[in-house]
Amino acid sequence: MKPNQMKIINGGGIALAGLNDDNDDPVPTPLQTPSGK
């Protein structure tokens, strides 16, 4: 269940970061860094 949750967070995090990136939000930037790694 832990790996499944991580996958969902990764996918959602990347999608949210991309949308937020357009808004110039500094919150999704740091979240995407650890997610991508």
mmCIF entry with sequence, helices, sheets and N, C-alpha, C, O atoms, coordinates in Angstrom:
data_MODEL
# 
_entry.id   MODEL 
# 
_entity.id                         1 
_entity.type                       polymer 
_entity.pdbx_number_of_molecules   1 
# 
_entity_poly.entity_id                      1 
_entity_poly.type                           'polypeptide(L)' 
_entity_poly.nstd_linkage                   no 
_entity_poly.nstd_monomer                   no 
_entity_poly.pdbx_seq_one_letter_code       MKPNQMKIINGGGIALAGLNDDNDDPVPTPLQTPSGK 
_entity_poly.pdbx_seq_one_letter_code_can   MKPNQMKIINGGGIALAGLNDDNDDPVPTPLQTPSGK 
_entity_poly.pdbx_strand_id                 A 
# 
loop_
_entity_poly_seq.entity_id 
_entity_poly_seq.num 
_entity_poly_seq.mon_id 
_entity_poly_seq.hetero 
1 1  MET n 
1 2  LYS n 
1 3  PRO n 
1 4  ASN n 
1 5  GLN n 
1 6  MET n 
1 7  LYS n 
1 8  ILE n 
1 9  ILE n 
1 10 ASN n 
1 11 GLY n 
1 12 GLY n 
1 13 GLY n 
1 14 ILE n 
1 15 ALA n 
1 16 LEU n 
1 17 ALA n 
1 18 GLY n 
1 19 LEU n 
1 20 ASN n 
1 21 ASP n 
1 22 ASP n 
1 23 ASN n 
1 24 ASP n 
1 25 ASP n 
1 26 PRO n 
1 27 VAL n 
1 28 PRO n 
1 29 THR n 
1 30 PRO n 
1 31 LEU n 
1 32 GLN n 
1 33 THR n 
1 34 PRO n 
1 35 SER n 
1 36 GLY n 
1 37 LYS n 
# 
_struct_asym.id          A 
_struct_asym.entity_id   1 
# 
loop_
_struct_conf.conf_type_id 
_struct_conf.id 
_struct_conf.pdbx_PDB_helix_id 
_struct_conf.beg_label_comp_id 
_struct_conf.beg_label_asym_id 
_struct_conf.beg_label_seq_id 
_struct_conf.pdbx_beg_PDB_ins_code 
_struct_conf.end_label_comp_id 
_struct_conf.end_label_asym_id 
_struct_conf.end_label_seq_id 
_struct_conf.pdbx_end_PDB_ins_code 
_struct_conf.beg_auth_comp_id 
_struct_conf.beg_auth_asym_id 
_struct_conf.beg_auth_seq_id 
_struct_conf.end_auth_comp_id 
_struct_conf.end_auth_asym_id 
_struct_conf.end_auth_seq_id 
_struct_conf.pdbx_PDB_helix_class 
_struct_conf.details 
_struct_conf.pdbx_PDB_helix_length 
HELX_P HELX_P1 AA1 LYS A 2  ? ASN A 23 ? LYS A 2  ASN A 23 1 ? 22 
HELX_P HELX_P2 AA2 PRO A 28 ? GLY A 36 ? PRO A 28 GLY A 36 1 ? 9  
# 
_struct_conf_type.id          HELX_P 
_struct_conf_type.criteria    ? 
_struct_conf_type.reference   ? 
# 
loop_
_atom_site.group_PDB 
_atom_site.id 
_atom_site.type_symbol 
_atom_site.label_atom_id 
_atom_site.label_alt_id 
_atom_site.label_comp_id 
_atom_site.label_asym_id 
_atom_site.label_entity_id 
_atom_site.label_seq_id 
_atom_site.pdbx_PDB_ins_code 
_atom_site.Cartn_x 
_atom_site.Cartn_y 
_atom_site.Cartn_z 
_atom_site.occupancy 
_atom_site.B_iso_or_equiv 
_atom_site.pdbx_formal_charge 
_atom_site.auth_seq_id 
_atom_site.auth_comp_id 
_atom_site.auth_asym_id 
_atom_site.auth_atom_id 
_atom_site.pdbx_PDB_model_num 
ATOM 1   N N  . MET A 1 1  ? 0.849  -1.201 0.000   1.00 0.00 ? 1  MET A N  1 
ATOM 2   C CA . MET A 1 1  ? 0.000  0.000  0.000   1.00 0.00 ? 1  MET A CA 1 
ATOM 3   C C  . MET A 1 1  ? 0.886  1.252  0.000   1.00 0.00 ? 1  MET A C  1 
ATOM 4   O O  . MET A 1 1  ? 0.515  2.290  -0.548  1.00 0.00 ? 1  MET A O  1 
ATOM 5   N N  . LYS A 1 2  ? 2.041  1.134  0.614   1.00 0.00 ? 2  LYS A N  1 
ATOM 6   C CA . LYS A 1 2  ? 2.921  2.313  0.686   1.00 0.00 ? 2  LYS A CA 1 
ATOM 7   C C  . LYS A 1 2  ? 3.419  2.710  -0.708  1.00 0.00 ? 2  LYS A C  1 
ATOM 8   O O  . LYS A 1 2  ? 3.402  3.892  -1.052  1.00 0.00 ? 2  LYS A O  1 
ATOM 9   N N  . PRO A 1 3  ? 3.859  1.744  -1.508  1.00 0.00 ? 3  PRO A N  1 
ATOM 10  C CA . PRO A 1 3  ? 4.356  2.082  -2.860  1.00 0.00 ? 3  PRO A CA 1 
ATOM 11  C C  . PRO A 1 3  ? 3.237  2.608  -3.748  1.00 0.00 ? 3  PRO A C  1 
ATOM 12  O O  . PRO A 1 3  ? 3.464  3.472  -4.596  1.00 0.00 ? 3  PRO A O  1 
ATOM 13  N N  . ASN A 1 4  ? 2.049  2.096  -3.556  1.00 0.00 ? 4  ASN A N  1 
ATOM 14  C CA . ASN A 1 4  ? 0.904  2.556  -4.351  1.00 0.00 ? 4  ASN A CA 1 
ATOM 15  C C  . ASN A 1 4  ? 0.608  4.017  -4.050  1.00 0.00 ? 4  ASN A C  1 
ATOM 16  O O  . ASN A 1 4  ? 0.379  4.820  -4.954  1.00 0.00 ? 4  ASN A O  1 
ATOM 17  N N  . GLN A 1 5  ? 0.618  4.346  -2.767  1.00 0.00 ? 5  GLN A N  1 
ATOM 18  C CA . GLN A 1 5  ? 0.323  5.730  -2.364  1.00 0.00 ? 5  GLN A CA 1 
ATOM 19  C C  . GLN A 1 5  ? 1.395  6.657  -2.937  1.00 0.00 ? 5  GLN A C  1 
ATOM 20  O O  . GLN A 1 5  ? 1.092  7.759  -3.395  1.00 0.00 ? 5  GLN A O  1 
ATOM 21  N N  . MET A 1 6  ? 2.641  6.204  -2.909  1.00 0.00 ? 6  MET A N  1 
ATOM 22  C CA . MET A 1 6  ? 3.745  7.038  -3.412  1.00 0.00 ? 6  MET A CA 1 
ATOM 23  C C  . MET A 1 6  ? 3.533  7.314  -4.903  1.00 0.00 ? 6  MET A C  1 
ATOM 24  O O  . MET A 1 6  ? 3.753  8.430  -5.374  1.00 0.00 ? 6  MET A O  1 
ATOM 25  N N  . LYS A 1 7  ? 3.111  6.303  -5.626  1.00 0.00 ? 7  LYS A N  1 
ATOM 26  C CA . LYS A 1 7  ? 2.892  6.478  -7.080  1.00 0.00 ? 7  LYS A CA 1 
ATOM 27  C C  . LYS A 1 7  ? 1.813  7.532  -7.318  1.00 0.00 ? 7  LYS A C  1 
ATOM 28  O O  . LYS A 1 7  ? 1.964  8.401  -8.176  1.00 0.00 ? 7  LYS A O  1 
ATOM 29  N N  . ILE A 1 8  ? 0.746  7.451  -6.568  1.00 0.00 ? 8  ILE A N  1 
ATOM 30  C CA . ILE A 1 8  ? -0.361 8.412  -6.737  1.00 0.00 ? 8  ILE A CA 1 
ATOM 31  C C  . ILE A 1 8  ? 0.129  9.821  -6.411  1.00 0.00 ? 8  ILE A C  1 
ATOM 32  O O  . ILE A 1 8  ? -0.180 10.778 -7.121  1.00 0.00 ? 8  ILE A O  1 
ATOM 33  N N  . ILE A 1 9  ? 0.896  9.933  -5.328  1.00 0.00 ? 9  ILE A N  1 
ATOM 34  C CA . ILE A 1 9  ? 1.394  11.263 -4.916  1.00 0.00 ? 9  ILE A CA 1 
ATOM 35  C C  . ILE A 1 9  ? 2.332  11.801 -6.003  1.00 0.00 ? 9  ILE A C  1 
ATOM 36  O O  . ILE A 1 9  ? 2.293  12.983 -6.343  1.00 0.00 ? 9  ILE A O  1 
ATOM 37  N N  . ASN A 1 10 ? 3.173  10.915 -6.538  1.00 0.00 ? 10 ASN A N  1 
ATOM 38  C CA . ASN A 1 10 ? 4.127  11.340 -7.576  1.00 0.00 ? 10 ASN A CA 1 
ATOM 39  C C  . ASN A 1 10 ? 3.368  11.868 -8.790  1.00 0.00 ? 10 ASN A C  1 
ATOM 40  O O  . ASN A 1 10 ? 3.640  12.969 -9.270  1.00 0.00 ? 10 ASN A O  1 
ATOM 41  N N  . GLY A 1 11 ? 2.424  11.086 -9.280  1.00 0.00 ? 11 GLY A N  1 
ATOM 42  C CA . GLY A 1 11 ? 1.652  11.512 -10.454 1.00 0.00 ? 11 GLY A CA 1 
ATOM 43  C C  . GLY A 1 11 ? 0.899  12.806 -10.162 1.00 0.00 ? 11 GLY A C  1 
ATOM 44  O O  . GLY A 1 11 ? 0.966  13.754 -10.945 1.00 0.00 ? 11 GLY A O  1 
ATOM 45  N N  . GLY A 1 12 ? 0.197  12.849 -9.063  1.00 0.00 ? 12 GLY A N  1 
ATOM 46  C CA . GLY A 1 12 ? -0.573 14.054 -8.714  1.00 0.00 ? 12 GLY A CA 1 
ATOM 47  C C  . GLY A 1 12 ? 0.353  15.234 -8.463  1.00 0.00 ? 12 GLY A C  1 
ATOM 48  O O  . GLY A 1 12 ? 0.065  16.358 -8.876  1.00 0.00 ? 12 GLY A O  1 
ATOM 49  N N  . GLY A 1 13 ? 1.458  14.975 -7.790  1.00 0.00 ? 13 GLY A N  1 
ATOM 50  C CA . GLY A 1 13 ? 2.402  16.065 -7.479  1.00 0.00 ? 13 GLY A CA 1 
ATOM 51  C C  . GLY A 1 13 ? 2.943  16.689 -8.751  1.00 0.00 ? 13 GLY A C  1 
ATOM 52  O O  . GLY A 1 13 ? 2.997  17.912 -8.877  1.00 0.00 ? 13 GLY A O  1 
ATOM 53  N N  . ILE A 1 14 ? 3.345  15.845 -9.696  1.00 0.00 ? 14 ILE A N  1 
ATOM 54  C CA . ILE A 1 14 ? 3.915  16.370 -10.951 1.00 0.00 ? 14 ILE A CA 1 
ATOM 55  C C  . ILE A 1 14 ? 2.850  17.168 -11.707 1.00 0.00 ? 14 ILE A C  1 
ATOM 56  O O  . ILE A 1 14 ? 3.128  18.247 -12.231 1.00 0.00 ? 14 ILE A O  1 
ATOM 57  N N  . ALA A 1 15 ? 1.634  16.628 -11.756 1.00 0.00 ? 15 ALA A N  1 
ATOM 58  C CA . ALA A 1 15 ? 0.546  17.306 -12.487 1.00 0.00 ? 15 ALA A CA 1 
ATOM 59  C C  . ALA A 1 15 ? 0.233  18.643 -11.819 1.00 0.00 ? 15 ALA A C  1 
ATOM 60  O O  . ALA A 1 15 ? 0.056  19.657 -12.493 1.00 0.00 ? 15 ALA A O  1 
ATOM 61  N N  . LEU A 1 16 ? 0.169  18.633 -10.487 1.00 0.00 ? 16 LEU A N  1 
ATOM 62  C CA . LEU A 1 16 ? -0.151 19.871 -9.750  1.00 0.00 ? 16 LEU A CA 1 
ATOM 63  C C  . LEU A 1 16 ? 0.987  20.871 -9.926  1.00 0.00 ? 16 LEU A C  1 
ATOM 64  O O  . LEU A 1 16 ? 0.755  22.065 -10.109 1.00 0.00 ? 16 LEU A O  1 
ATOM 65  N N  . ALA A 1 17 ? 2.207  20.375 -9.868  1.00 0.00 ? 17 ALA A N  1 
ATOM 66  C CA . ALA A 1 17 ? 3.373  21.268 -9.983  1.00 0.00 ? 17 ALA A CA 1 
ATOM 67  C C  . ALA A 1 17 ? 3.349  21.948 -11.354 1.00 0.00 ? 17 ALA A C  1 
ATOM 68  O O  . ALA A 1 17 ? 3.616  23.145 -11.460 1.00 0.00 ? 17 ALA A O  1 
ATOM 69  N N  . GLY A 1 18 ? 3.033  21.189 -12.392 1.00 0.00 ? 18 GLY A N  1 
ATOM 70  C CA . GLY A 1 18 ? 3.002  21.772 -13.739 1.00 0.00 ? 18 GLY A CA 1 
ATOM 71  C C  . GLY A 1 18 ? 1.943  22.871 -13.824 1.00 0.00 ? 18 GLY A C  1 
ATOM 72  O O  . GLY A 1 18 ? 2.191  23.937 -14.387 1.00 0.00 ? 18 GLY A O  1 
ATOM 73  N N  . LEU A 1 19 ? 0.777  22.609 -13.268 1.00 0.00 ? 19 LEU A N  1 
ATOM 74  C CA . LEU A 1 19 ? -0.296 23.613 -13.320 1.00 0.00 ? 19 LEU A CA 1 
ATOM 75  C C  . LEU A 1 19 ? 0.072  24.823 -12.462 1.00 0.00 ? 19 LEU A C  1 
ATOM 76  O O  . LEU A 1 19 ? -0.159 25.969 -12.847 1.00 0.00 ? 19 LEU A O  1 
ATOM 77  N N  . ASN A 1 20 ? 0.647  24.545 -11.299 1.00 0.00 ? 20 ASN A N  1 
ATOM 78  C CA . ASN A 1 20 ? 1.019  25.634 -10.390 1.00 0.00 ? 20 ASN A CA 1 
ATOM 79  C C  . ASN A 1 20 ? 2.197  26.414 -10.967 1.00 0.00 ? 20 ASN A C  1 
ATOM 80  O O  . ASN A 1 20 ? 2.323  27.618 -10.745 1.00 0.00 ? 20 ASN A O  1 
ATOM 81  N N  . ASP A 1 21 ? 3.051  25.723 -11.705 1.00 0.00 ? 21 ASP A N  1 
ATOM 82  C CA . ASP A 1 21 ? 4.225  26.389 -12.294 1.00 0.00 ? 21 ASP A CA 1 
ATOM 83  C C  . ASP A 1 21 ? 3.761  27.583 -13.138 1.00 0.00 ? 21 ASP A C  1 
ATOM 84  O O  . ASP A 1 21 ? 4.396  28.637 -13.153 1.00 0.00 ? 21 ASP A O  1 
ATOM 85  N N  . ASP A 1 22 ? 2.655  27.390 -13.826 1.00 0.00 ? 22 ASP A N  1 
ATOM 86  C CA . ASP A 1 22 ? 2.126  28.486 -14.660 1.00 0.00 ? 22 ASP A CA 1 
ATOM 87  C C  . ASP A 1 22 ? 1.734  29.674 -13.788 1.00 0.00 ? 22 ASP A C  1 
ATOM 88  O O  . ASP A 1 22 ? 1.818  30.830 -14.203 1.00 0.00 ? 22 ASP A O  1 
ATOM 89  N N  . ASN A 1 23 ? 1.307  29.361 -12.581 1.00 0.00 ? 23 ASN A N  1 
ATOM 90  C CA . ASN A 1 23 ? 0.878  30.424 -11.657 1.00 0.00 ? 23 ASN A CA 1 
ATOM 91  C C  . ASN A 1 23 ? 2.071  31.012 -10.907 1.00 0.00 ? 23 ASN A C  1 
ATOM 92  O O  . ASN A 1 23 ? 1.925  31.956 -10.131 1.00 0.00 ? 23 ASN A O  1 
ATOM 93  N N  . ASP A 1 24 ? 3.255  30.442 -11.149 1.00 0.00 ? 24 ASP A N  1 
ATOM 94  C CA . ASP A 1 24 ? 4.459  30.952 -10.470 1.00 0.00 ? 24 ASP A CA 1 
ATOM 95  C C  . ASP A 1 24 ? 4.340  30.725 -8.962  1.00 0.00 ? 24 ASP A C  1 
ATOM 96  O O  . ASP A 1 24 ? 4.649  31.605 -8.159  1.00 0.00 ? 24 ASP A O  1 
ATOM 97  N N  . ASP A 1 25 ? 3.885  29.528 -8.598  1.00 0.00 ? 25 ASP A N  1 
ATOM 98  C CA . ASP A 1 25 ? 3.737  29.215 -7.159  1.00 0.00 ? 25 ASP A CA 1 
ATOM 99  C C  . ASP A 1 25 ? 5.013  28.555 -6.638  1.00 0.00 ? 25 ASP A C  1 
ATOM 100 O O  . ASP A 1 25 ? 5.465  27.562 -7.210  1.00 0.00 ? 25 ASP A O  1 
ATOM 101 N N  . PRO A 1 26 ? 5.597  29.081 -5.574  1.00 0.00 ? 26 PRO A N  1 
ATOM 102 C CA . PRO A 1 26 ? 6.833  28.517 -5.012  1.00 0.00 ? 26 PRO A CA 1 
ATOM 103 C C  . PRO A 1 26 ? 6.568  27.260 -4.181  1.00 0.00 ? 26 PRO A C  1 
ATOM 104 O O  . PRO A 1 26 ? 7.508  26.581 -3.766  1.00 0.00 ? 26 PRO A O  1 
ATOM 105 N N  . VAL A 1 27 ? 5.307  26.955 -3.941  1.00 0.00 ? 27 VAL A N  1 
ATOM 106 C CA . VAL A 1 27 ? 4.995  25.774 -3.121  1.00 0.00 ? 27 VAL A CA 1 
ATOM 107 C C  . VAL A 1 27 ? 5.207  24.472 -3.901  1.00 0.00 ? 27 VAL A C  1 
ATOM 108 O O  . VAL A 1 27 ? 5.827  23.553 -3.366  1.00 0.00 ? 27 VAL A O  1 
ATOM 109 N N  . PRO A 1 28 ? 4.725  24.356 -5.128  1.00 0.00 ? 28 PRO A N  1 
ATOM 110 C CA . PRO A 1 28 ? 4.873  23.124 -5.911  1.00 0.00 ? 28 PRO A CA 1 
ATOM 111 C C  . PRO A 1 28 ? 6.305  22.886 -6.357  1.00 0.00 ? 28 PRO A C  1 
ATOM 112 O O  . PRO A 1 28 ? 6.682  21.746 -6.629  1.00 0.00 ? 28 PRO A O  1 
ATOM 113 N N  . THR A 1 29 ? 7.104  23.931 -6.438  1.00 0.00 ? 29 THR A N  1 
ATOM 114 C CA . THR A 1 29 ? 8.492  23.776 -6.893  1.00 0.00 ? 29 THR A CA 1 
ATOM 115 C C  . THR A 1 29 ? 9.260  22.821 -5.980  1.00 0.00 ? 29 THR A C  1 
ATOM 116 O O  . THR A 1 29 ? 9.840  21.852 -6.469  1.00 0.00 ? 29 THR A O  1 
ATOM 117 N N  . PRO A 1 30 ? 9.281  23.064 -4.675  1.00 0.00 ? 30 PRO A N  1 
ATOM 118 C CA . PRO A 1 30 ? 10.018 22.194 -3.749  1.00 0.00 ? 30 PRO A CA 1 
ATOM 119 C C  . PRO A 1 30 ? 9.375  20.815 -3.623  1.00 0.00 ? 30 PRO A C  1 
ATOM 120 O O  . PRO A 1 30 ? 10.051 19.835 -3.311  1.00 0.00 ? 30 PRO A O  1 
ATOM 121 N N  . LEU A 1 31 ? 8.091  20.745 -3.863  1.00 0.00 ? 31 LEU A N  1 
ATOM 122 C CA . LEU A 1 31 ? 7.391  19.462 -3.762  1.00 0.00 ? 31 LEU A CA 1 
ATOM 123 C C  . LEU A 1 31 ? 7.747  18.564 -4.943  1.00 0.00 ? 31 LEU A C  1 
ATOM 124 O O  . LEU A 1 31 ? 7.832  17.344 -4.803  1.00 0.00 ? 31 LEU A O  1 
ATOM 125 N N  . GLN A 1 32 ? 7.952  19.173 -6.098  1.00 0.00 ? 32 GLN A N  1 
ATOM 126 C CA . GLN A 1 32 ? 8.272  18.389 -7.293  1.00 0.00 ? 32 GLN A CA 1 
ATOM 127 C C  . GLN A 1 32 ? 9.702  17.864 -7.212  1.00 0.00 ? 32 GLN A C  1 
ATOM 128 O O  . GLN A 1 32 ? 9.991  16.786 -7.730  1.00 0.00 ? 32 GLN A O  1 
ATOM 129 N N  . THR A 1 33 ? 10.595 18.604 -6.573  1.00 0.00 ? 33 THR A N  1 
ATOM 130 C CA . THR A 1 33 ? 12.001 18.190 -6.484  1.00 0.00 ? 33 THR A CA 1 
ATOM 131 C C  . THR A 1 33 ? 12.121 16.811 -5.831  1.00 0.00 ? 33 THR A C  1 
ATOM 132 O O  . THR A 1 33 ? 12.725 15.915 -6.421  1.00 0.00 ? 33 THR A O  1 
ATOM 133 N N  . PRO A 1 34 ? 11.569 16.613 -4.638  1.00 0.00 ? 34 PRO A N  1 
ATOM 134 C CA . PRO A 1 34 ? 11.669 15.316 -3.960  1.00 0.00 ? 34 PRO A CA 1 
ATOM 135 C C  . PRO A 1 34 ? 10.821 14.252 -4.658  1.00 0.00 ? 34 PRO A C  1 
ATOM 136 O O  . PRO A 1 34 ? 11.156 13.068 -4.625  1.00 0.00 ? 34 PRO A O  1 
ATOM 137 N N  . SER A 1 35 ? 9.749  14.666 -5.274  1.00 0.00 ? 35 SER A N  1 
ATOM 138 C CA . SER A 1 35 ? 8.864  13.711 -5.952  1.00 0.00 ? 35 SER A CA 1 
ATOM 139 C C  . SER A 1 35 ? 9.575  13.124 -7.167  1.00 0.00 ? 35 SER A C  1 
ATOM 140 O O  . SER A 1 35 ? 9.530  11.916 -7.397  1.00 0.00 ? 35 SER A O  1 
ATOM 141 N N  . GLY A 1 36 ? 10.229 13.982 -7.942  1.00 0.00 ? 36 GLY A N  1 
ATOM 142 C CA . GLY A 1 36 ? 10.929 13.523 -9.144  1.00 0.00 ? 36 GLY A CA 1 
ATOM 143 C C  . GLY A 1 36 ? 12.053 12.560 -8.772  1.00 0.00 ? 36 GLY A C  1 
ATOM 144 O O  . GLY A 1 36 ? 12.307 11.587 -9.482  1.00 0.00 ? 36 GLY A O  1 
ATOM 145 N N  . LYS A 1 37 ? 12.717 12.836 -7.664  1.00 0.00 ? 37 LYS A N  1 
ATOM 146 C CA . LYS A 1 37 ? 13.846 11.974 -7.260  1.00 0.00 ? 37 LYS A CA 1 
ATOM 147 C C  . LYS A 1 37 ? 13.282 10.642 -6.788  1.00 0.00 ? 37 LYS A C  1 
ATOM 148 O O  . LYS A 1 37 ? 14.040 9.754  -6.398  1.00 0.00 ? 37 LYS A O  1 
# 
